[in-house]
């Protein structure tokens, strides 16, 4: 079955760091643009960041620029999200998301979703 599986979430204090991973199974991730969405309690799901399949293009939400970094390792069929200087407002379920092209990702047209991993930033 085609799926994306996230890991690496947890509880951290403000100012801390986490590194999320997303592993694709059943398909080759190198053919897809991929990124992360998040949904906090009482809020709509929002795009966090994305990375294209081959060009190295990236996009970041204003709220995470300078703190989060997305990267991918196509040989391992994995995408990562390095999160630094975490804030309580970053608390959310983080979802890995893959699109068939960079254009479709930028348009919010997602082909595959992961089940999510919880990130909680609290003292």
N, C-alpha and C positions, 0 to 999 in steps of 0.2 A: 504494500500500500504506500502511496506517495504521502510523505509527511515531513514536517519540520518539527524538531524537538529542541526546545530551549532549556538552558541550565545556567546556573551561576547566581541566581537571585538569592536574596537573604535579607537579614536585618543588619543595618549599619548605622553608625552615628553620623550626624551632620559633619561634613568635611571629609568623610571617608570615601573609599573607592570600591567598586565592584567591576568585575569583568563578566559579561554575559556571553554565552556561546549558543549558536544555533546550528544544528547538524541536519542536513537534508538526507533523506533516504528515499530510494525509489526513483530518483531523477538526478541528473547532473546539474549541480548548482551553477556551474560556469556558464550556462546558457541563460541565466536569469539575472535581472536586476533584483537586489534584495536589500531589505532594511528592517527598521524597527518602528512599531507603533506602541503607544502606551495608553492605558485607561485608568484614571484615578477615580476613586469613589465620588459619585455625583457629577462626574464630568464626561464629556464625549471622548471617544477614542480619537487620538491625535497622532499624526506622523511625527516621529522623532528624528529619523535620519534615513538615508539610503545611499547605496553605492551601485554604480553601473557594472555590467558584466565584464567589460574589457577596457574601457577608456579611462578609468580612474576617476570619473566624475562622482561627486558626492553632493548631498544636500543635507542641511541640518535645520531643525527648528530654531528660531531665535532664542528660545529658552535654554537651549543646551549648547549653543555655540561656544567654543573655547573650553568646554568641560568634558564633552563626550567625543569619542573618536570611533568611527566605524571602519572595519577592515574585513577583508575576506581572504581565505586560503582555499582556492578552488581545488587544489590537489587533495585537500582533506574534506572537501564538500562542506565547509564551515564558514560562518560569518561570526564576527565578534563585535561586541560593543564595550569599549572601555569607558567607564563612567568615573570621573574624578570630581572632587569638590562637591559631593552630593548634598542636596538640600532636602528638607522635608517635602517641598513641593514636587520632588522627583518621585515620591511614593506612588506606585502604580503597579498594575500588571503589565509587563512588557511582552509584546508579541512579535515574533519574527514573521516577516511577510515577503513573499517573492512574486515578482511580476515577469511577464514574458519579454518585456523590453524596458529600457530606461524611460522612454516616453510614457508607457503605460504606468510605470511606477509613479512618475511625477503627476500623472492624472488621477492617482489613487485607485487604479485598476489592479487589484491583487488577485493572483491566481491561487496561491497557497498561503495558508495561515498556520502558525504554530498554536499550541494550546496555552502558551503564556507561562511566565515565571514571575513570581511576586518579588518586588523590590520595596523594602520598607526603610525609610530614613527617619530615625527618631532617636532622641536621647532618653 
